[in-house]
Amino acid sequence: MSAQPEGRRWKLQEKIKSIVSHGAFLCHKRFWQRFALVLVAFVVIATGGMYGIALWYQHSQAGKPYDLGVTFIPSYAAYLGVDPHETLSAIINDLGVRQFRFTSYWNEIEPTPGHYDFSTLDWEMAAAQKAGAKVSLAIGLRQPRWPECHAPSWINTATPVAQWQPALEQYMTAVINRYKTSPSLMSYQLENEFYNSFGDCHNFDQSRLATEFSLVKQLDPTHPVIISRSDNYSGFALSKPRADITGISIYRRVYSPWVRGYFTYPLPSWYYAFLAGAQQLLTGTPSVVHELQTEPWPPNGQNILNTTLTEQNKTFDATRLKSTATFAKQTGIRHIDLWGAEYWYYRMQVLHDPSVWNTAKTIFRQ
């Protein structure tokens, strides 16, 4: 056989391979082009649907009054170096706050087994009642502020839940029975941000949360129970226990170890309207903003007492307080509890900067 036909055959094979390869490339390219178009279409449709639900929710809430409140924790005020009694009095009488979230830390109320000290919480509830204020009472193991889970020293929650859950439920029973007839009590908040791994916590079993919810309802079927999602969490509370009210956290500017610097959440106000609206449509459950960030977020968990005012201002100041309060109102959610009132008083009394306090006074008197 001559070399000429063999050469022509080789060239023909190479040409066929080239055509097939080019065709495969075009098919591959068309696939990704179509995939990109489908993805863009999905994002546009999904975003449009979310925005539509947000608009519906905001419209459904239009005209209703705003209920603005604060979280108040006496031990945190003391930690900041301001007198808790003076701080609460100023919040009530100077700011004019009439809505509170109080805590019932297990380690403070039952420092030794079976011995309860309700003196601090009694004083808070009495002050609220005298002022005609309403209270959402945090109950359970996990409650606002570090270390999140406030177990007494005689309990080790890293052990199996069966070893300490009976003691927790006994303590919860004592708290609920003491305050369920209080004229100031508006609701309970059960296990603050239960599924958030942040903090010194070890157990996140949904069955435990369900058991505690049943206990609260058995002891006090009258007052609604709030169960809150984690910071800016995008899911919905669909499984049991089904809360009477869903709590939403809103944090806008924080120090993030992921970016090794300060980070502002790019989420618009209508995103939270969508969360509240979708929750309402899916389960009929109303939503509240139970924690609106209105205090600084120091770098890497740095102690606020060791953070300069200049550094604090990178995440929070009077201007940001005003814009954050406006942002929260734009969501359409009417019940909004601001986070950091003790800090506002500390900033005025200890750091001699009344700008945040004066701005808060304006917000609560609008």
N, C-alpha and C positions, 0 to 999 in steps of 0.2 A: 504494500500500500504506500502511495506517495505521501510525502510530508505536507503537501498542499491541502488535500482534503482534510487531513487531520487538523491542520491549523484553522481551516474554516469552521470545523466542528467546535473547536475550543473557543473561538471567537463568538460563535452562536450561543454556546452555553453561558459564557460570561455576560452576553447581552441579556439573555433570559434572566440570569441571576440579578442583573442590575435593575431590570424592569420589575421583577418580583420584589426586590428590596425597596425600590422607590414606591411601589404600590403599598407595601406594608407601612412605610413611613407616612404616606398620605393618609392611610386608614388610621394609623396611630394618632396622627395630628388631628384628624377630624374627630376622633373619639374624645380627645381632651378638649377640643373646642366646644363640642356639644356638652360635655360634662361641665365645663365652665359656665356655659349659658344656662344649663339646668340649675347649677348651684346659685348663680346670680338671681335667677328667677325665684328660686326657693327663698333666698334671703329677703328679696323684695316683698314677696307675698307674706312671709312670716312677720317681717317688720311692720308691714302694713296692717296685718291682723292684730299684732300687739298694740300698735298705735290706735287702731280703732277701738279696741277694748279700753285702752287708757282714756280716750276721749269720752267714751260712754260712761266710765266710772266718774271722771271729773264732772261731767254734766249731771250725773245722778246725785252728786254731793253738793252741787252749787246751791248757795243760799243757806246752807246749814252753818251754825256758828262753830268756830274753832275752839277746842278745849286744849289749852296749853298748860303743861305741868313740868315738873322736874323730878329727877331721882334725888333722894337725900339719904346719905349714909353717915351717921354720927362719927363712927370710927375713922372714916376718911377725912372728915373735917378736923378731927383731933390730930391725925397724921400730918395734915398740912399746917398745923400749929395755930388753928383758930378754934375758939370755943364752940362746941356743937350747939349749945343752947342759944348763944348769941347769933350763930349762923342761921339756924332755923327761924328764929324770931325775925331776923332781917329779911329772909326770903319771904316770909308770910306778910310782914308789916310794911317793908320798904318796897319789895318787888311786887307784892300783891298776888303771889301765887296761891291758887286754891285747888291744885291737883298735884298729887304726889305719888311716887312709887317708893315705898319703904322696904327695907330688907329685914329678914329674921334669921340672921346667921346662926347656924347650929352651934358653932364653937363658942359664941357669945352667950347664947340663951341657956345652953346645957353644958357648962364647963366640966362638970363631973356627972356621972351617970345618975339620972333621976332627980337631979337638983336644978331647978329652973330659975333663971334670973330674967324677969320680964321688965325690969325697972326702966331701961332705956326705951324699949318699944312702947311701954305704957305711956311714958312721957310724950313720945312722938304722936301717938294716936290721940292723946288728950289735947295736944296743941293743935292738931288738925281739926278735931271736933270743935274746939273753941273758936277756931277761925272759920268754921263752916266749910272746910275743905274735904275733898274726897281722896281716898287712898286705894291704890292697887298694891297689895301686899305680896312680896316675893316669898315663896316658900319652897322647901325642898333642900337638897344638898347643894346644887349649883345655883348660885345667886350672883348678882352683879358685883364686879370688881375682883381683882386678883386676891387670892389664887383661884377664883371662880368657884371651886368646890370647897366649902367652908366646914369641913369636918372637925370635930373636937379632937384633942390630942389622944383621947382614949379609944378612938376609932381609927382603924386602918382600912381605907376603902380600896386598897390594892389587893386585899384578900377577896375570896369569893363573896359575891353579893349576899348570899344567904347568911353570912356571918354578921353583917351589919345592917341589912335592910330592916329587920324588925325594930332595931333601935331608932333608925331614921323615921320610920312610920310612927313610932311612939312619940317622938319629938314633934313631928308634924301635927299629930293629933292634938297635942297640948297647945300648940300655937293656934290652930284653927278654932278649937273650942273656946279659947280665951277671947278671940277677936271677932268671931262670926256674928255677934250681935251688936258690934260697934256701929253707931250711926254713920261713922266716917268711911267704913269699909265699902268699896265700890266693886272690887274684883280681886282675884288672886292671880299671880303670875307663877306658874309652876315650872321649876327647873330652867332657869334662864339660859337660852340658846343651848339646849340640851346636847345637840349633836356636834357642837363646835369643839374640836380637839384642843383648842387654846386653853392653857391653864393647867393646874395640878389636879387633873381628873383622870379616872381610870375606867369607869364603867359607862357605856353608852347604849346599854341594852334597851331596845324599844319596849320590851315586856315590862321592864322596871318602871318606865314612864307611864305605861298604861295602868299598872297596878297603883301607882301613886295618884293618877287621875281619878281612878275609881274610888280611892280612899277619900279624896277631897269631896267628891260628889256625894258620897255616903254621909260624910260629916256635915256638909253644908250644901244642900242642893239649890240654895237660893242665889248665891253669888256666882257670876260667870268666871270661867277659868281661861286665862291667856296662856298660850304656848307659843314661844317665839322661834322664828327661823334665825339662822346665823347671819353675820354681817353681809349685807348685799346679796344674800343667797337667792338664786333664781328659780328654785323649785316651788312646789306647792304641798301643803299639808293635806294629803288625801287619805292616808291610812290612819288606823287607830293608834293612839287616842285622838279623837276629833275634838279639838278645842272649841270653846264657845267663841273665842276671839283669837285671831292670829296676830302676833307681834312682829313688826318689821324693824330692823336696825338700819340706820342710814349713817354711814361714815363716808366722808368726802375727801379729806386730805390726811394722809398718814405717812409715817416713815416706813418704807418697805425694804426688808433685807433682800428681796428678790431683785430690786433695781438698785440696791445700795444707795438709796437716797429718798427724797420725798416724792410722793406719788399722789396724784389727784385722780379719783375714779372718774372715768369719762361718761358715766351713766347720766342720762337726762332725767329730769323730774318725772316725765311721763312714764319712765320705766317702772317706777314704784307705783304709779297709778295703775299700770298694767298688772303688777303683782296683786294689788288689792282687788282690782276688778275681776281678774281671772279667778282668784280665790272665792270671791263672792258668787261668781257664776257657777263654778264647779261644785262648791259645797254649801253655799249660802252663808258662809262665815264672814263677818266683818273683820276689818284689819285696823290696827293702830300702829303708830310709830312709837314704840316703847323705849327707843334709845336713839336720839339724834345727837351726833357728835358736836358738842359745843365746848370742847376743851382741847388742849394741845395733845399731840402724839409725839413724845420724845424719841430720839433715835435709839434703836436697838434696845428698847425697854428701859431706857435710862430713867433714873429717879427724877421725878419732876422737880424735887427740891434742889437737885444739883444741876438743873438745866437753866441756862441764862434766859432772861426775858426775850432777848433777841432771837434765841433759838426757838423758844416757845412760839414766837410770832410767825414762824415759818409754816406752822400748821393751824394757828388760831390766834385771832385778835378781835377787836371790836367790830372791824369791818367784816370779817368772816362770820362772826356771830349773826350779824344782820342779814348777810346774804344767805347763810345756811337756813335761818328761820324762814326767809322768803321762799327758798328752794323747797323746804318741807311743805309749806302751805300750797305750793304749786302742784304738789302730788294729788291734791284733792282729799287726802286723808285728814280727817278733822281732829282726831285725838292724837296729840303730839307731846311726848315727854322729852324735854331737853336733858342732856347728860353733862354734868360738870358744874352744878350750881355751887358746890362747896369751893371749887376752884375759883369761881368768879369772886367770892367773898375773900378768899385767900389773896388773890391778886390785888384786891383793893386794900386790904388791911395790912398785909405783910410786904407786898411788893410796891405798895403805894401807887398803884395804877387803877383808878376807878373807871376807866373807859369801858371795860367790858360790863361791869356792874350797871353803869348808867345806860348802856345800850340795852341790856336785859330789862331794865326798868321800863324803857320805852316800848319794848316788844310786848311785855305783859300788860301794859296799860292801854294798848291800842284797842 
